[in-house]
Amino acid sequence: MGGTFDPIHLGHLVTADQARVDVGLDEVVFVPAGAPWQKAHDVTSAEHRYLMTVLATAANPHFSVSRLEVDRQGDTYTVDTLRDLRDRLTDTELFFITGADAILNILTWKDAEEAMRLATFVAATRPGYDLSALRDHDLTERVMLLDVPALAISSSDVRARFAAGRPVRYLIPREVEEFARKHGLYGTTGRGLAAADVRG
């Protein structure tokens, strides 16, 4: 599952687990983007995003996290990651899970046609995304749609809530919230959880 994971949230985890079950996957490997070339905003350091993803996925034995893109120098492209995975996992069928927002931009990706030959793409849909563009570009046979109603969560909203001092509980795993606060990410002060958040 590719993504910026800035930060990883419960929608990502629900999507990964639903894809695992619905598509029949043995494992879901989370691949946090190193230096995502299409992101306009300042992205949190790759190492912090990687560690938050490890914390968020640790309790699920079907999840793992790869450093493949985090350790790559320069901009990271999905096709390069898929090439690396194909070289390492020669007898494994690859599925690339991503969000509807990303899949709508797939034709702008580096070597998009090759990427779509290397893996079957699984696009998690969420409210508000018009996927008719997939039909317009004849991509429906190369992209599986995964309807995940719980996906009305976005990393940008989580970042905005952190910055505004609003609660993020029930949007991200508690370990991720604690890590973000400890490291002063997203406009937090680095002081830990507020007393109101600790009460349960």
Phi, psi and omega in degrees: 000120181263151176174168177282325180052060186236068001263169172295143181226177185296331176299320176299315183291318177298316180300313181299316182290322178294319177298318179304314182285310185293323182269342180081043182273144176285325185207150172245120178259119177276131181237089177297135180296140177283282176240086185296123188286340184257005182271124183278327184279164175292126183263138176302152183307145181301321181295316178297317180294321177299311182295322176296323179292321176299313180300318184290332187256353189302328185280350182255115182293348179268359181249144170217168182232132181257145175265009187310309181277328180300321184273352180283137178280145177079190180298147179252136181235139181304319183299323178294320178296316180294323176299314179298315180296320178297319178295324183277328187239064190300328183257016183251134174283127183261138173236134179249112182266130178209173181275161179300324180298320179288319185294332179292341179259009190302327182290347177268355183288154174299128176049049184302319181299317179295318179303320182285343173277332183281336183209156169274129181270135177243114183257116177279119181271150176218160183307139174097357181254124177269112184263016180297338178298331177297319178293320181300329182255015176056044181255359187297331180279345182254358180231123174272133177264134180239111182277114181236094184301333184285008187272019178279037176239139176227150178298323180295323177293319179299316178299316180296321180294317176303309184299327181271359181075020180269158183292143176241000178302142183076001174252327179228157176300146182303322180298325179290318177300314181298318179297313181300316180292318180300324183261006176065033181278152173062031177085008176282166184268350182082017183265359184093190183283147175289156182304323181295331180281337185281334186296336180083000000 
